[in-house]
Amino acid sequence: MLLAMMDLRRLRYFLAVAGERNFTRAAERLHIAQPALSRQIRELEKELGVQLLDRTTHSVEPTEAGRLLMERGAALCEEADRLWRDVRGFAGGESGTLAFGYSMSTSYETAPALLAALADRLPGITADTRLLSTAEILSGVADGTLDAGLVRCPPPTPELVRTLVRLEPQGILMAAGHRLAALPAVDPAELSRETLLIHPREANPGHYDAITAILAEAGAAPELLLRPLAFDAGHTPVARGDAVSVVGDSAAPSLPAGLVWRPLTGVAAIELHLLTRGRGARPVVAQLLRTATETARAGGWLRSPDAAG
């Protein structure tokens, strides 16, 4: 209501004069001529219908009404500055909402680290995060439901842009009492004697093919237990000792009690990609990509792991 009644520029002029208690110093601070400043203050007083300053030859003092305007006007100007800054931030992607999908396998470290870095760098962005299957992320980014998604081994899709953010060493997730848990690292050939928990190929063909290629290269032929893994945070069959699973090293620090992770020797890292739309992406997506590049560099995520064994 107050903004509708008065010119915000004149309010700032008044605050400068009232703060300096002197027209000359206020004019210098505002980089305007003193007569013009005096005229603007008189116009403000006329607009409000009240005297704001007691003027003498040697000093300028706010009246009771002026002191009230000083107190509330300063807060009003600060809020206006924040508003203009936040609104302008949409143009450069520094403000707004980011609809972000991520798969369970990226939730251990990669997605949380990326989102935390974005929040630290640009607190004006609100992340609307959604834990989804890989297929849901692919379709969500393609149809605009999601601004971006983080997945493993996404298939080439013409309308989507893939940005590599991590090369993740792979290992075996197993129950703490499993026979392989006593080893510092596991040869993939050892998996021939195991049941391997893995998602069906249609859930993520690229990741399925990468895992089965690791096994084929080692001459391993484990029994495959096909089961949707996306939301089994407890890895139930693995925890029971019924199976083992191939997962990235980012899972190792945050495993539930009773599970252990051991690196696989001599196998390639799995790629994690950010998916975005090639056209029509909002400015906030560019900020996410910039943050992802910086986070990957700082975390050493794109260093190729040395093949052991």
N, C-alpha and C positions, 0 to 999 in steps of 0.2 A: 504493500500500500504506500509506504514511504517513497519507494522508488518511483511510483506513479506520480507522486506529488512534486518531486524535485529532481533536478539534474544531478546525476552522480558525479559529474565533473566538478560542479560547484561545491558539492559536499567535500570532495577531496581538497579543493582550494581552502574551504573553511577550516578543515582539520589541520592543514599546514599553518595557517595564520594562528589558530588557537594554540597549536603546539609550540610555535616559535615565539608567541606573544609579541610579534613584530611583523609589520607588513613588508618591510624591506628585506629582511632575511627570508621570509616565506616566498617572496617573489623571486629571489635568487635561487632558492631551492627548487622552485617550480619552473624556472627558466621562462618567466613571462614578465612583462612590464608591470611596475607597481600600480600605476593608475588603472590598468586593465584588471588587475587582481582586486583592487578596492571596488571597482564597479561590479564585478561578479559577486562579491560578498553582499553588497547592497541589494543586488537583484535577488539573491537567496533570501535575505531578510524580508524583502518585499513579498516574495513568493510564499514564505511561511507566515507572514504577518506578525513577526515577533523580532525584537532586537536580540542578536546573538552575541555581539561584542560591545563592551564598554571601551570607547576610544578616548584616550587623553593624548596630550602632546608627547608624553614620554613612554606610554605603555598601552598595551591592548590586553584586556582581560575578558574572558568569557562570562556572559551573564548566566543566570541559573538555567535558562533555556539553552544557552550555548554549551554549558557543561553537560547537560543531558544529551545534546546532539553529539558532543565529542565522544561520550561513552558508548552510545549505541551506534553512532555513525561509523566509528572505527571498525566495529565488528561487522557492520553491513558492508563496508568496502572490502574487508578481508574475505567475506563470503562471496561477494561479487567476483573478486579476483580468482577464487577457487573455481567458481562456476565457469568463468570464461576459459580458464586453463583446462578444465575437464572437458568442456565442449570442444575446444580446439583440438584436444588430444585424440578425438575420434578420427580426425583427418589423417594423423600420423600413426594411428594404431596404438597410441599410448593410453587410451581409455576404451572401455567397452567390455563386452562379454565374449569370451572364447569358448565355443562348444568343442570339447576335446574328448575323443574316445581313446581308450587304451585297453589292450588285452591283458589277461591275467599274468602272462609271462613277462610283461614289461612293468608290472606293478611293484616288483620287489625293490628296485632301485632307480631304474631309468626314468620312468614316468614321474615318480615323486621328486627326483632331483631336478628334472627339467621344469616342473611346475613351480618348485620352490625358487629356482633361479629367476623365472619369469616374474613371480610375485615380488622378489627383492628388487629386481631391475625396474619393473613398471607396476607399482602398487595400484594404479588406476585400472588395471585389467582384472576382471573377475572371471575365473576359470569355472565353467560349467562342465565338470568331469563326469564321464560315464564309463563304467567298466562293461565292456562288450566283447562279443566274439569277433574274430578276425573278419568273418563275412559281414557282420553288422557294421563294422568300422568301414570296410570298403564301400558298402552301399550308402552309408551315412555321409561319407565325404563326397561321394559322387553326386548324391541328390541334394547336397547343401544342408542336410540336417546337422552335420558336423562341419566345423571349420577345418579340423585336422584330426589325424589319428596316428597312433604309435603301434606298430605291429612288427612281427618277425616275417621275413621272407615274403613280402607281398608280391603278387604276380604283376607283370607289366600291364598297365591299364592306360589306354590312350588319353583319357580325360583327367587322369591323376598324375601328379608330380611326386616322385619318390626322392626323399633326401636321406642319405645314409647318416645315422647319428651314432651307431655303435657297432663294433665288431666284438661279439661276445663269445669268449671261450666256453666250450661245452663240457659237461661232466655228468656223472651219474648220481641221481638222487635215490637214496635207499634207506631202509630201516637201520637204526644204529647197530642192531645185532646181526646184520647181513654179513655173509662171508667176505664180501669185497670191501666192507667198511674198514677192515684192518690194513688195507693197502693205502699208500700215500697217493697213488694214481692208478687208474684202471686202463688196461689194454682193451680196446673195443672187442677183440676176439673173445674175451672172457664172457661176453654177453650171450654167446651161443647157448649157454647153460641156463639162461634166465628167461623170465617172462617180461617183456617190455611194454609198459603202459604208454600208449601213444594215441593221439586223437585220430579220428578217421581222416583219410586223405582229403575228402571234400571240405573239411573244416578249414584247412589251410594247406593247399597242395604244395606250395613252395617249401614250407617248413617240413612237411611229411617227407617230401622227396630228399631234402637235405639230410634228415636223420637216417632214412633208409640207405642213402648213398654212403654215409659213414659206415654203416654196418656191412654193406656189400663190399666196400673196399677192404675191410678187415677180414672178410670171409666169415663174418658172424651171421648166424641165422636164428635169432631168438624167436620164441613164440610171441606173437603180437597180441596184446590185449587192447582192443580198440574201444575207447571210451571218451566221450566229450570231457575235456579237461578244463575248459575255460573258467569254471567257477568252483572247482574242487580245491580250495585253498589248503585243505589239510592233506591232500594227496592220499586219500583213504586207502586204496589198494596197496600203495607203497608202504604206508605206515603199518599196515597189517603184515607186511613181509610177503605179500602175494606177488609183487612185481617190483621192477625198478623203472626209472624214467630218466630220459636225457633232458637236462635243463641247463640254462646258462649260469655262469658263475655269480651273477647278481643275486641269485636266490640264496646263495650260501650263508650270508650274514644274518638272515632273518627267518631261518627255518623253524617250524614248530618243533617242540621237544620230541625226541625219539627219531628224528630224521637227520641224516648226514649227507654231505655232498663231497664227491671226489672227482678230480679232473680226469678227463679222458685224454690219453696220450695220442699224439700224432694225428689229430683231426682238425679240420678247418673251423674257424669261428663262424657263428651264425650272425647274419646281418639283421639289424633293427633299423627300420625306416620310419620317418615321418611322412605321412601322406597328406597332400593338400591338392586343391583344385588348380588346374593350370590357368583357368580363366574365371573371373568373377570372385576371386579370393579377396576377402576384406583386408584393410590395412593391418589389423591386429595379427593376421597370419604372418606377415612379413616380420613383425616383431618376434613372434614365436620362433621363426626360422633363424633369425639372428641370435636369439638366446640359445637355441639348440646348438648352433655352431660354436658359440663361446663355451657352453657347458661341456660339449664333447671334447673340445681342445683342452680345457682345464682338467677334465677327468681322465684324459688319456684314452678315451673310448674308441678312438679310431686307429690306435696302434695295433698292428697285426701281432697276435700272440705268437711266441716262439713255439714251434711244434716240438713236442718232447717225444722221446722214444723212437 
